Amino acid sequence: MQMITGGLALVVLLSFALLLFRTPLGREMRAVSTNPVLAAAAGVNIGQVTGFVVFLSGVLAVLGGAMLALRGSVSIDMGTNMLLPVFAAAILGGLGNAFGAVVGAVIIAAAETLITNLNYGLLIGRDFFFLPASYAPAASFALLVAILLFRPKGIFVSEASRV
């Protein structure tokens, strides 16, 4: 089941990338997000583009919720434990950069996996010592703070000079 949701997520991500960077609508979306006044002056219908972006965000949220529901039972608070790591991934990758958030999510997922799966026994003189899974969010936020100390705008800074 994880392969199916991972494959579906990859297809959705690539489709979004194609929409954003290879279509006139994607160019209009980037123009409106960069400078709405200039986009309107260039003839872009800001209301229509904004409405489509809101619709698209709803569709992506439904797909994400459906993929999350495939993992097990559904409850009203099933996404709350992922809310802060998602915000951390967006901040880490760079606000305003869609694919920076993806890179930030991969970095945070790798940090959370490593912190709970590494054997720290050699450091404290034991054969085996693993940190509990409840330490994973602390590791991701420690990584976020460390990176933001050196790159306050995130890993990928979104400085759009040309849409």
Disulfide bonds with the S-S distance in Angstrom:
none
